[in-house]
Amino acid sequence: MTDKAFPLATSSWDEKEYAAIDRVVKSGFFSMGKEVAAFEKLFADQIGAPYAVMSNSGSSANLLFVAALRYHSRHTLAPGDEVIVPAVSWSTTYYPLYQYGLRLKFVDIDLDTLNFDLGQLEAAITDKTKAILAVNLLGNPNAFDRIKAIIGGRDIVLLEDNCESLGATYNGQQAGTFGLAGSYSAFFSHHISTMEGGVTVTHDEELYHIMLSLRAHGWTRNLPNPNHVTGAKGDDPFEEAFRFVLPGYNLRPLEMSGAIGIEQMAKLPMIVENRRTNAVLFKQVMADFPQIRTQRETGESSWFGFSMIIDPECGVARKELVACLFSHGIEARPIVAGNFAKNEVVTRYMDHEIHGGLKNAELADTHGLFIGNHHYPLDAPMQQLAAALKAAFA
């Protein structure tokens, strides 16, 4: 927790989440079980996806769908295949692609939406492109009708990193459900929190079955009978419980996380509604500061946080603005991981290329920041924000 009056993140837990933890403790069963299964069903129903797989983090949720596409019968990603990614996101958007030998093509972002620059995305596609991984940044969905039109009839898999955008919608459809698979995070600072946790959703039953196996050791134990991985399962449960068919992981969540998630999902409509109300207040404050570019909503954002990109010619450096915000009790941080393509981990290790230039990603990296949003009203903190900005630009 923080003593700041306008922190980056706060807890939305109350006695219901603590009672859920206590229920699991009293049960004596802590590894993945019926609580996780109940949460997965609730999550899938509430998001509008046929299948949901809970894992131990949003990062693992990304890893699961990338790994599963190595073994899929129709939508296969093989080493060397090209995957287009936006230049601004979190590290674990990119790492699973590298870990499975895929070639990353970085594309610039749109300075207003902070998602793909759609013109650059269209120009970046070649006959080598096998997948597009769209990132819905800071709660803001991509324009998926345009992306699907760009893909057209080509054999290109659309994937979504929706870890920051639970509850966002585009044309009435939940973000994270437009691609073959989508990921969500339930880390402390995100819309819902299960301590650590993530979810991958899909409408593809084969991909779902592959992820069930990969999540837990690559065994068949958690697969239905029949399934798309092995066909029929053996009749002897003693042997079948220890049958390994895929090179998997242990990405299983705890029962506590599943139980907490059930309570958190009941609060999600309230959480998103209040975040959207706070966004209206934020826009009102920012209307008086044309020196700062804020995120333009695509569809209905769930407003993970509030971004600011400072005009390089305005005479106020980001460092000065951040110091002023902190002096007024307002925490701030860079926009996710900034221009990720400039990081040493990319230049030293990853098979990659940069399409065109990344001038917008670089501007967000050097002149951008974001502040928090919360599940409760921010009337007083927004007044503090206005005072801080007036002081900074006096």
C-alpha positions in Angstrom: 0.0 0.0 0.0 1.0 3.7 -0.3 0.5 6.8 1.7 -0.1 8.8 -1.5 -3.5 10.4 -1.8 -3.6 9.5 -5.5 -1.8 6.1 -5.8 -1.2 4.0 -8.9 -3.1 1.0 -7.5 -5.4 0.1 -4.6 -7.2 -3.0 -3.4 -10.9 -3.6 -4.1 -11.1 -6.5 -1.6 -13.5 -6.5 1.3 -14.7 -9.2 3.7 -16.0 -11.3 0.8 -12.5 -12.0 -0.5 -11.1 -12.7 2.9 -14.0 -15.1 3.5 -13.2 -16.9 0.2 -9.6 -17.3 1.4 -10.8 -18.7 4.7 -13.1 -21.1 2.9 -10.2 -22.5 1.0 -7.9 -22.7 4.1 -10.6 -24.6 6.0 -11.0 -27.0 3.1 -7.4 -28.1 3.3 -7.2 -28.3 -0.5 -4.9 -25.6 -2.0 -3.8 -26.6 -5.5 -6.0 -26.1 -8.6 -9.4 -27.6 -8.0 -13.1 -26.8 -7.9 -12.7 -23.1 -7.0 -10.6 -22.5 -10.0 -13.0 -24.5 -12.2 -15.9 -22.4 -10.9 -14.0 -19.2 -11.6 -13.2 -20.2 -15.1 -16.8 -21.0 -15.9 -17.9 -17.7 -14.4 -15.2 -15.7 -16.3 -16.1 -17.3 -19.6 -19.8 -16.7 -19.2 -19.3 -13.1 -18.1 -16.8 -12.3 -20.9 -18.7 -14.2 -23.6 -16.1 -16.8 -24.5 -16.8 -20.5 -24.7 -13.5 -21.5 -23.0 -11.4 -20.0 -20.2 -8.2 -21.3 -18.7 -6.9 -19.8 -15.5 -3.2 -19.6 -14.9 -0.8 -18.2 -12.3 -0.3 -14.9 -14.0 -1.3 -12.8 -17.1 2.3 -13.4 -18.3 1.5 -17.2 -18.2 -1.8 -16.5 -20.0 0.2 -15.1 -22.9 2.7 -18.0 -22.7 -0.1 -20.5 -22.9 -1.6 -19.4 -26.1 1.7 -18.9 -27.8 2.9 -22.4 -26.7 -0.4 -24.0 -27.7 -0.1 -22.7 -31.3 3.1 -24.7 -31.7 0.9 -27.9 -31.5 -2.4 -26.8 -33.1 -3.5 -28.8 -36.1 -4.7 -25.8 -38.2 -3.3 -22.6 -36.7 0.4 -23.6 -36.2 3.2 -21.1 -35.4 6.6 -22.6 -36.3 10.0 -21.3 -35.5 10.9 -18.4 -37.8 7.3 -17.4 -38.4 6.7 -13.6 -38.3 4.4 -12.1 -35.7 3.6 -8.4 -35.8 3.5 -6.6 -32.4 3.1 -3.0 -31.3 6.3 -1.3 -30.0 4.7 -0.3 -26.7 3.6 -3.0 -24.3 4.8 -5.1 -21.3 7.7 -7.4 -21.5 5.8 -10.6 -21.4 3.8 -9.7 -24.5 7.1 -10.4 -26.4 8.9 -13.0 -24.4 6.8 -16.1 -25.3 7.2 -15.2 -29.0 11.0 -15.2 -28.5 10.9 -18.4 -26.4 9.1 -20.2 -29.2 11.5 -19.1 -31.9 9.2 -16.6 -33.6 10.4 -13.5 -35.4 9.0 -10.3 -34.0 8.1 -7.3 -36.3 7.7 -4.1 -34.2 5.1 -1.6 -35.5 4.6 1.9 -34.3 1.7 3.0 -32.2 -0.9 5.7 -32.7 -0.2 8.6 -30.4 -3.9 9.1 -29.6 -5.1 5.6 -28.9 -1.7 4.1 -27.9 -2.6 1.0 -29.8 -1.4 0.0 -33.3 -0.9 2.7 -35.9 -3.3 1.0 -38.2 -1.8 2.4 -41.4 1.6 1.1 -40.3 0.1 -2.2 -39.4 -1.4 -2.6 -42.8 1.9 -1.7 -44.5 3.9 -4.1 -42.3 2.0 -7.2 -43.4 3.8 -9.4 -45.9 3.4 -13.0 -47.1 5.7 -13.9 -44.2 3.2 -12.7 -41.6 1.6 -15.5 -39.7 0.1 -13.7 -36.7 -0.8 -10.3 -35.3 -0.7 -9.9 -31.6 -2.8 -6.8 -30.7 -2.3 -5.2 -27.3 -5.2 -3.3 -25.8 -3.2 -0.7 -23.9 -4.4 0.9 -20.6 -7.9 -0.4 -21.0 -8.4 0.8 -24.6 -9.5 -1.7 -27.2 -8.1 -1.8 -30.7 -10.3 -1.0 -33.7 -10.9 -4.7 -34.4 -13.2 -4.2 -37.4 -10.3 -2.3 -39.1 -7.8 -5.0 -38.1 -10.0 -7.8 -39.4 -10.5 -5.9 -42.7 -6.7 -5.5 -43.0 -6.2 -9.2 -42.5 -9.0 -10.0 -44.9 -8.9 -13.5 -46.3 -5.2 -14.1 -45.5 -4.1 -16.9 -43.2 -3.1 -14.7 -40.3 -3.9 -15.5 -36.7 -5.2 -12.6 -34.6 -4.3 -12.8 -30.9 -5.0 -10.4 -28.1 -3.0 -9.3 -25.0 -5.9 -7.9 -23.0 -4.1 -8.0 -19.7 -4.8 -4.3 -19.0 -8.2 -4.1 -20.4 -10.7 -6.4 -18.7 -14.2 -5.0 -19.1 -13.4 -3.0 -22.2 -15.8 -3.4 -25.2 -15.7 -2.7 -28.9 -19.0 -2.6 -30.7 -20.5 -4.2 -27.7 -18.1 -7.2 -27.7 -15.7 -7.8 -24.8 -12.0 -7.0 -25.6 -10.0 -10.2 -25.5 -12.5 -12.2 -27.5 -11.9 -10.9 -31.0 -8.9 -13.1 -31.8 -8.3 -16.8 -31.7 -7.1 -16.3 -28.1 -7.0 -13.5 -25.6 -5.2 -13.0 -22.3 -6.2 -11.2 -19.0 -4.3 -10.4 -15.9 -5.6 -10.5 -12.3 -2.5 -9.0 -10.7 -2.9 -6.5 -7.8 -2.9 -3.4 -9.9 -5.3 -4.6 -12.5 -9.1 -4.4 -12.8 -9.6 -7.5 -10.6 -7.0 -9.0 -8.4 -6.6 -12.6 -7.3 -3.2 -11.9 -5.7 -1.4 -13.3 -8.8 -3.4 -14.8 -11.6 -4.3 -14.7 -15.3 -6.9 -16.1 -17.7 -6.7 -17.1 -21.4 -9.9 -17.3 -23.4 -10.6 -18.9 -26.7 -13.5 -20.0 -28.9 -11.4 -22.9 -30.3 -11.9 -26.1 -28.5 -8.7 -27.7 -29.8 -6.6 -24.7 -28.5 -8.5 -25.0 -25.2 -7.6 -28.7 -24.8 -3.9 -28.0 -25.7 -3.7 -25.3 -23.1 -5.3 -27.5 -20.4 -2.5 -30.0 -21.0 0.3 -27.4 -21.3 -0.8 -25.6 -18.1 -0.1 -28.7 -16.0 3.0 -30.7 -17.0 1.8 -31.6 -20.5 -0.1 -34.5 -19.0 -3.6 -35.8 -19.9 -5.0 -35.8 -16.4 -7.0 -32.5 -16.9 -8.2 -33.3 -20.4 -11.8 -34.4 -21.1 -12.5 -37.8 -22.8 -12.5 -37.6 -25.8 -10.2 -34.6 -26.5 -8.3 -32.9 -29.4 -4.9 -33.8 -28.0 -5.0 -37.6 -27.6 -8.4 -38.5 -28.9 -9.7 -41.1 -26.4 -8.1 -41.4 -23.0 -7.1 -44.7 -21.5 -9.4 -46.7 -19.3 -6.9 -47.2 -16.5 -6.9 -44.0 -14.3 -3.8 -45.2 -12.5 -1.8 -45.0 -15.8 -3.7 -42.2 -17.4 -3.0 -39.8 -14.6 0.7 -39.9 -15.3 0.7 -39.9 -19.1 2.7 -37.0 -20.6 1.9 -36.0 -24.2 3.1 -32.3 -24.6 6.2 -30.4 -23.3 4.3 -28.4 -20.7 4.8 -26.3 -17.6 3.4 -25.9 -14.2 1.3 -22.7 -14.6 -1.5 -23.8 -12.3 -3.2 -21.2 -10.1 -4.0 -21.7 -6.5 -7.5 -22.5 -5.2 -7.4 -19.3 -3.2 -6.9 -17.3 -6.4 -9.9 -19.0 -8.0 -12.1 -18.4 -4.9 -11.0 -14.7 -4.8 -11.7 -14.4 -8.5 -15.3 -15.4 -8.0 -15.9 -12.6 -5.6 -13.9 -10.1 -7.8 -16.0 -10.9 -10.9 -19.2 -10.0 -9.0 -17.7 -6.6 -8.5 -16.4 -6.1 -12.1 -19.4 -4.2 -13.4 -19.1 -1.7 -10.5 -15.3 -1.5 -11.0 -15.6 -0.7 -14.7 -18.5 1.8 -14.2 -16.6 3.8 -11.6 -13.4 3.8 -13.7 -15.4 5.2 -16.6 -17.0 7.8 -14.4 -13.5 8.8 -13.2 -12.4 9.1 -16.9 -15.0 11.8 -17.5 -13.5 13.8 -14.6 -10.0 13.2 -15.9 -11.0 14.5 -19.4 -12.6 17.6 -17.8 -9.3 18.4 -15.9 -7.1 17.8 -18.9 -9.2 20.1 -21.2 -7.4 23.0 -19.6 -3.9 21.6 -20.5 -3.5 21.4 -24.3 0.3 20.9 -23.7 -0.6 17.3 -22.8 -2.0 14.6 -25.1 -4.3 12.1 -23.4 -5.5 8.7 -24.7 -8.4 8.8 -27.1 -11.0 6.1 -26.4 -11.7 3.4 -29.0 -15.0 1.7 -28.3 -15.6 1.7 -24.6 -12.3 1.7 -22.6 -12.2 0.2 -19.1 -9.6 2.9 -18.2 -6.8 1.0 -16.6 -5.0 4.3 -16.0 -4.7 7.8 -17.4 -1.9 8.5 -19.8 -0.2 11.8 -20.5 2.3 12.6 -23.3 3.9 16.0 -22.9 4.4 18.2 -25.9 8.2 18.4 -26.3 8.0 22.1 -27.1 5.9 23.1 -24.1 8.9 24.0 -21.9 8.2 21.5 -19.1 10.2 18.3 -19.0 8.7 15.0 -17.9 11.0 14.8 -14.9 9.7 18.2 -13.7 6.0 17.2 -14.2 6.6 13.9 -12.4 8.2 15.7 -9.4 5.3 18.1 -9.3 2.8 15.3 -9.3 4.6 13.5 -6.5 4.7 16.7 -4.4 0.9 16.8 -4.7 0.5 13.1 -3.6 0.0 11.7 -7.1 2.0 8.6 -8.1 3.1 8.3 -11.8 5.1 5.8 -13.9 6.1 5.4 -17.5 3.6 4.2 -20.1 3.7 0.5 -19.5 7.3 -0.4 -20.7 7.7 2.5 -23.2 9.3 1.7 -26.5 10.2 -1.9 -25.8 12.1 -2.4 -29.0 15.0 -0.2 -27.7 15.6 -2.6 -24.7 18.9 -4.5 -24.6 17.0 -7.8 -24.3 15.5 -7.2 -27.7 18.7 -6.0 -29.5 20.8 -8.8 -28.0 18.6 -11.8 -28.0 15.4 -11.5 -30.1 15.0 -12.3 -33.8 13.2 -9.1 -34.8 12.9 -6.2 -37.2 11.4 -2.8 -37.0 8.9 -1.7 -39.6 9.5 1.8 -40.7 10.2 4.0 -37.6 8.9 4.1 -34.1 8.7 7.8 -33.6 5.4 7.7 -31.7 6.6 4.9 -29.5 9.7 6.8 -28.8 7.8 10.0 -27.9 5.6 8.0 -25.5 8.8 6.5 -24.1 10.6 9.8 -23.5 7.7 12.2 -22.8 4.9 9.9 -21.6 3.6 8.8 -18.2 0.5 7.6 -16.6 -1.3 7.9 -13.3 -3.7 5.5 -11.7 -7.4 4.9 -11.9 -9.5 3.1 -9.3 -12.8 1.4 -8.5 -13.9 4.3 -6.3 -14.8 8.0 -7.1 -11.8 10.3 -7.6 -13.4 13.7 -7.3 -11.0 15.0 -4.7 -7.9 13.4 -6.3 -8.8 15.0 -9.6 -8.8 18.4 -7.9 -5.3 17.6 -6.7 -4.3 16.7 -10.2 -5.6 20.0 -11.5 -3.6 21.8 -8.8 -0.5 19.9 -9.7 -0.8 20.6 -13.4 -1.4 24.3 -12.8 1.7 24.4 -10.6 3.8 22.6 -13.2 2.8 24.8 -16.1 2.6 28.1 -14.2 
